[in-house]
Amino acid sequence: MRLSYYPGCSLTGASREYDESVRETMALLGVELQELDDWNCCGASSAHMTSHELAIDLGARNLKLAAEAGDDLLVPCSACFQRLKAADKALREDPREYDLDSYAPGFEIVHITSLLAGQEMLAKIAAAVKRPLDGLPVACYYGCLSLRPPKITGETACEIPTRLDRIVAALGGRAVAWSHKTECCSGSLTMARPDISRRLIGDIVDAARRAGAKALATDCPMCQANLESRQLDLTGGDAEQALPVFFATELIAQALSDEAGGKRWKGHLIDPRKLFAAAQPETAL
């Protein structure tokens, strides 16, 4: 399988570990990624807040590059996925508004969790596991952007999603049943209203703990950063009292790789290695 790849800004900056785990996971699963040449920012979150036309134009340029490449477009970042899907929808509904006679690209915009949670890919993941999660209880956190609004994303199970849950199960973990898997983490307010952010993150983490989770897994760079940083606010900087927050692709790479990959966690504010040390002490580091 070969896919075009749109990393977006977060994965080339603050969430570089997400990009690294995506590339590692795809290589382990035999998927060839071809990064879009000369891609640009999708416009999240500033462009669509100030100019609808600018937001569509930024997305449209990336979609044009994807059309020229000819392969389906893999998008890991939830915000990027939503903005590209929004541009695609706007162009399909009224191309003339954007100076196009027609718009009918021959590729699909694919969110990485949708790809990995497909039946064929899940079977491939399960068959390739070398370091199972050994029943690790994980709260799968979906947040807002990869699922909603469904009129943009096309998601049919935006209130009770199971894709991340199925991935965790394929790795030998246990996805806990919990109440806050689609609650907002306040990502867009984290700088402007940290008081609101701390309250919402506290509610999410408390719900995960009540369900018995030892970690959280997500597919959104903003959610991951917010869940880690605001937990440290709530614990006074004590990472030992906080729940590690993984990208799902990090868990896949950890479980499928020949090497334990201690360096994989260097970008995390909450060191998760103790979880693997408890289950697999001889290979944890």
C-alpha positions as CSV (number, residue, x, y, z in Angstrom):
1,M,0.0,0.0,0.0
2,R,1.2,3.5,-0.8
3,L,-0.3,6.7,0.6
4,S,0.4,10.4,0.3
5,Y,1.2,11.8,3.7
6,Y,0.2,15.2,5.1
7,P,2.0,15.7,8.5
8,G,0.8,19.2,9.1
9,C,2.5,21.8,11.4
10,S,2.1,20.1,14.8
11,L,3.8,16.9,13.7
12,T,6.8,18.9,12.5
13,G,7.1,20.8,15.7
14,A,5.6,20.3,19.1
15,S,4.3,16.8,18.4
16,R,7.3,15.5,16.4
17,E,7.1,12.2,18.4
18,Y,3.6,11.6,16.7
19,D,5.2,12.0,13.3
20,E,8.0,9.6,14.2
21,S,5.6,7.0,15.5
22,V,3.3,7.3,12.4
23,R,6.3,6.8,10.1
24,E,7.6,3.9,12.2
25,T,4.1,2.2,12.4
26,M,3.5,2.5,8.7
27,A,6.9,1.0,7.9
28,L,6.3,-1.9,10.3
29,L,3.0,-2.5,8.6
30,G,4.4,-2.3,5.1
31,V,2.7,1.0,4.1
32,E,4.8,3.3,2.0
33,L,4.3,7.0,2.8
34,Q,5.1,9.8,0.3
35,E,5.0,13.2,2.0
36,L,3.3,15.8,0.0
37,D,5.9,18.0,-1.7
38,D,5.7,21.7,-0.6
39,W,2.6,21.2,1.6
40,N,1.3,24.2,3.6
41,C,-0.5,24.9,6.9
42,C,-4.1,23.7,6.8
43,G,-5.3,26.8,8.6
44,A,-6.2,25.3,12.0
45,S,-6.9,27.0,14.2
46,S,-6.4,30.6,13.3
47,A,-7.5,30.8,9.6
48,H,-11.0,29.4,9.9
49,M,-11.7,31.7,12.9
50,T,-10.9,34.8,10.8
51,S,-11.6,34.0,7.2
52,H,-13.7,31.3,5.7
53,E,-12.2,31.9,2.2
54,L,-8.6,31.7,3.5
55,A,-9.3,28.5,5.4
56,I,-10.7,26.9,2.2
57,D,-7.9,28.2,0.1
58,L,-5.3,26.8,2.4
59,G,-6.9,23.4,2.4
60,A,-7.6,23.5,-1.4
61,R,-3.9,24.0,-2.2
62,N,-3.0,20.8,-0.2
63,L,-5.8,19.0,-1.9
64,K,-4.5,20.0,-5.3
65,L,-1.1,18.6,-4.4
66,A,-2.7,15.4,-3.3
67,A,-4.7,15.1,-6.5
68,E,-1.4,15.5,-8.5
69,A,0.2,12.8,-6.4
70,G,-2.7,10.5,-7.1
71,D,-2.8,8.4,-3.9
72,D,-5.2,8.5,-1.0
73,L,-4.1,11.1,1.6
74,L,-3.2,10.0,5.1
75,V,-3.7,12.7,7.8
76,P,-2.7,11.9,11.4
77,C,-3.6,15.3,13.0
78,S,-7.3,15.5,13.9
79,A,-7.4,19.3,13.3
80,C,-5.7,19.0,9.9
81,F,-8.1,16.1,9.0
82,Q,-11.1,18.2,9.9
83,R,-9.9,21.3,8.0
84,L,-9.0,19.3,4.9
85,K,-12.3,17.5,5.0
86,A,-14.1,20.9,5.4
87,A,-12.3,22.3,2.3
88,D,-13.1,19.2,0.3
89,K,-16.8,19.4,1.2
90,A,-16.9,23.1,0.4
91,L,-15.3,22.6,-3.0
92,R,-17.5,19.7,-3.8
93,E,-20.7,21.6,-3.0
94,D,-19.9,24.8,-4.8
95,P,-16.7,24.7,-6.8
96,R,-17.6,27.9,-8.7
97,E,-17.5,29.9,-5.5
98,Y,-13.8,29.1,-5.4
99,D,-13.2,29.8,-9.1
100,L,-13.4,26.1,-10.1
101,D,-15.5,24.8,-12.9
102,S,-15.6,21.4,-11.2
103,Y,-14.0,19.5,-8.4
104,A,-13.9,15.7,-8.4
105,P,-10.6,14.4,-7.0
106,G,-9.8,10.7,-7.4
107,F,-8.5,10.3,-3.8
108,E,-9.8,9.9,-0.3
109,I,-8.8,11.9,2.8
110,V,-8.0,9.2,5.4
111,H,-7.6,9.7,9.1
112,I,-5.0,7.5,10.5
113,T,-7.2,5.9,13.1
114,S,-9.8,4.9,10.5
115,L,-7.0,3.2,8.5
116,L,-5.5,1.4,11.4
117,A,-8.9,0.2,12.8
118,G,-10.0,-1.4,9.6
119,Q,-10.5,-5.1,9.8
120,E,-7.6,-6.1,7.5
121,M,-5.2,-3.7,9.2
122,L,-6.2,-4.8,12.7
123,A,-5.6,-8.4,11.8
124,K,-2.2,-7.4,10.4
125,I,-1.4,-5.5,13.6
126,A,-2.5,-8.4,15.9
127,A,-0.4,-10.9,13.9
128,A,2.7,-8.7,14.2
129,V,2.7,-8.0,17.9
130,K,6.0,-8.8,19.6
131,R,5.6,-6.9,22.8
132,P,1.9,-7.1,23.9
133,L,0.4,-4.7,26.3
134,D,-0.4,-7.5,28.6
135,G,-3.9,-6.3,29.6
136,L,-2.8,-2.7,30.2
137,P,-6.0,-0.8,31.0
138,V,-6.2,2.2,28.6
139,A,-8.8,5.0,28.4
140,C,-9.2,5.7,24.7
141,Y,-9.7,9.4,24.3
142,Y,-11.2,10.7,21.0
143,G,-11.9,14.3,21.8
144,C,-13.7,16.5,19.2
145,L,-11.9,17.0,15.9
146,S,-11.4,13.6,14.3
147,L,-15.1,12.7,14.8
148,R,-17.1,15.8,14.8
149,P,-19.0,17.5,13.3
150,P,-20.2,14.4,11.4
151,K,-21.4,16.5,8.4
152,I,-17.7,17.3,7.8
153,T,-16.0,14.1,9.0
154,G,-18.5,11.6,7.7
155,E,-18.3,9.8,11.0
156,T,-21.3,7.6,11.8
157,A,-20.3,6.8,15.4
158,C,-19.2,10.1,16.7
159,E,-20.8,9.7,20.1
160,I,-19.8,6.1,20.9
161,P,-16.6,5.5,18.8
162,T,-14.6,2.3,19.1
163,R,-11.7,2.6,16.7
164,L,-9.0,3.4,19.2
165,D,-10.5,0.7,21.5
166,R,-10.1,-1.9,18.8
167,I,-6.5,-0.9,18.2
168,V,-5.7,-1.2,21.9
169,A,-7.4,-4.6,22.0
170,A,-5.3,-5.8,19.0
171,L,-2.2,-4.9,20.9
172,G,-3.2,-7.0,23.9
173,G,-4.4,-4.1,26.0
174,R,-7.8,-3.5,27.6
175,A,-9.8,-0.5,26.5
176,V,-11.8,0.5,29.6
177,A,-15.4,1.5,29.4
178,W,-15.6,5.1,30.6
179,S,-17.7,8.3,30.4
180,H,-15.5,10.9,28.9
181,K,-14.0,9.5,25.7
182,T,-15.5,12.2,23.5
183,E,-15.6,15.1,26.0
184,C,-13.8,18.3,25.0
185,C,-10.3,18.8,26.5
186,S,-10.5,22.6,25.9
187,G,-7.6,22.6,23.6
188,S,-8.5,25.9,22.0
189,L,-8.8,27.6,25.4
190,T,-5.7,26.2,27.0
191,M,-3.7,29.4,26.8
192,A,-6.6,31.9,27.0
193,R,-8.5,30.2,29.8
194,P,-6.2,27.8,31.7
195,D,-8.8,27.7,34.5
196,I,-11.4,26.1,32.2
197,S,-8.7,23.9,30.7
198,R,-7.6,22.6,34.1
199,R,-11.2,21.9,35.2
200,L,-12.0,19.9,32.0
201,I,-8.8,18.0,32.0
202,G,-9.3,17.2,35.7
203,D,-12.8,15.8,34.9
204,I,-11.4,13.6,32.0
205,V,-8.5,12.2,34.0
206,D,-10.7,11.6,37.1
207,A,-13.1,9.6,34.9
208,A,-10.3,7.6,33.4
209,R,-9.0,6.7,36.9
210,R,-12.5,5.7,38.1
211,A,-12.7,3.3,35.1
212,G,-9.4,1.8,36.2
213,A,-7.2,3.2,33.4
214,K,-3.4,3.4,33.9
215,A,-2.9,5.5,30.7
216,L,-4.8,7.4,28.0
217,A,-4.5,7.0,24.3
218,T,-5.4,9.6,21.7
219,D,-4.9,10.5,18.0
220,C,-4.9,14.3,18.4
221,P,-1.7,16.3,19.0
222,M,-3.6,19.1,20.7
223,C,-5.4,16.7,23.0
224,Q,-2.2,14.8,23.9
225,A,-0.3,18.0,24.7
226,N,-3.2,19.4,26.7
227,L,-3.8,16.2,28.7
228,E,-0.1,16.0,29.6
229,S,0.6,19.6,30.5
230,R,-2.6,20.4,32.4
231,Q,-2.2,17.2,34.4
232,L,1.1,18.5,35.6
233,D,-0.6,21.7,36.5
234,L,-3.1,19.8,38.6
235,T,-0.4,17.6,40.3
236,G,1.9,20.5,41.0
237,G,4.4,19.2,38.5
238,D,4.5,15.7,40.0
239,A,4.6,13.4,36.9
240,E,4.4,10.3,39.2
241,Q,0.8,11.2,40.1
242,A,-0.3,11.7,36.4
243,L,-1.5,9.3,33.8
244,P,0.7,8.8,30.7
245,V,-0.9,9.9,27.5
246,F,0.1,8.0,24.3
247,F,-0.5,8.5,20.7
248,A,-2.1,5.2,19.4
249,T,0.7,4.9,16.9
250,E,3.3,5.0,19.7
251,L,1.6,2.0,21.3
252,I,1.6,0.2,17.9
253,A,5.2,1.0,17.3
254,Q,6.2,-0.1,20.8
255,A,4.2,-3.4,20.4
256,L,5.4,-4.3,16.9
257,S,9.1,-3.2,17.1
258,D,12.0,-5.5,17.7
259,E,13.5,-2.8,20.1
260,A,11.9,-1.5,23.2
261,G,12.6,2.0,22.1
262,G,13.2,3.9,25.2
263,K,14.0,7.0,23.2
264,R,10.5,6.9,21.8
265,W,9.2,8.6,25.0
266,K,11.7,11.5,25.1
267,G,9.1,14.0,24.0
268,H,6.7,13.2,26.7
269,L,6.2,15.3,29.8
270,I,4.9,12.2,31.6
271,D,7.3,9.3,31.3
272,P,5.4,6.2,30.5
273,R,8.3,3.7,30.7
274,K,7.2,2.5,34.2
275,L,4.1,0.9,32.6
276,F,6.2,-1.2,30.3
277,A,8.8,-1.9,33.0
278,A,6.1,-3.4,35.2
279,A,5.0,-5.8,32.4
280,Q,8.3,-6.5,30.6
281,P,11.2,-5.6,32.9
282,E,13.9,-7.2,30.7
283,T,13.0,-5.0,27.7
284,A,11.6,-1.9,29.2
285,L,14.5,0.5,28.5
